[in-house]
Amino acid sequence: MKLRAGYAGSLTVALLLTACAGRHTPSAQAVFRIEGSGAALSLVPPTPPGSRVAATPILFSQIIIKQYGFNPWEEYVDLSPGMRLSVQRMTSQPQTTNTYYAIVGAGRRGFRVKSMTPETESFDQRTRFLRFFYQIKFTHAPGQPQRPALFVWSDSPERLTARTVQAKENPDFPCGSATHDCLSFPGKTTVSPEVEITVNQKPRYVLLSSTVRDILRTDRVPEDAEIHVLRRYRNQMVPVTWQQRASVLPLPLVAGDQVSW
């Protein structure tokens, strides 16, 4: 599954471990474990404290779906803190402009989406629910109309569901000053959801669905390099472990992940 582009990589984990320690992590330490092979690769979260029942494995193919509500059939994804929208508009051949919208936490009030480039486009909205819709073409409708990429916000899950149905079925989905609950990106525009991770202690945004392998390729790092991956669990960063180096390469990255070598 790819949302737009991918990044993949290879890893071996543990902030406090050596190269071999990734395979022999003390049982008392919380870790994510990679198990399985091929299409059956899965990530096993740490066992909850005090529980004797192991956590349920999550297939790699389900990580983005579960974490961000990605719906490949209706072409949307739910936005959350640690993400941003990257908007690239073609103004003239071959000139483009880039703007960004960050999603940050707003306490009990939910989320706040704001422009990261206020000098070119001012936007600041607080909401409980925020959903991004990819640009789609209604191939079965006369003339094959195209609905632009857009995001919808609401404090009501019922309202969000109703607007989702409209976005799926209506090529002329109403979005503008009259609705006060969405922002669209018409014209020659590419909009990509991204997540913020840390690579070698430096923050970086990458496309949603990027993998460890993608990070290594972007930085031209050989896949046999000694790599470490950390993921957040219960407000702390814990190692990701695996038995076969190749099994970590297709691991989808989520906001907050830390990759180093």
Secondary structure, DSSP 8 states (H G I E B T S, - for coil): --SS----------SS--TGGGGS--TTS--EEEE--GGG-EEE----TT--S----EEHHHHHHHHH--BTTTTEEE--TTEEEEEEEEEETTEEEEEEEEEEE-GGG-EEEEES-TTT---EEEESEEEEE--EE-TTSTT--EE-EEEEEES-HHHHHHHHHHHHH-TT---STTTSSEEEE-SSEEEEEEEEEEETTEEEEEETT-BHHHHHHHTT--TTS--EEEEEETTEEEEEE-SSGGGGTT-B--TT-EEE-
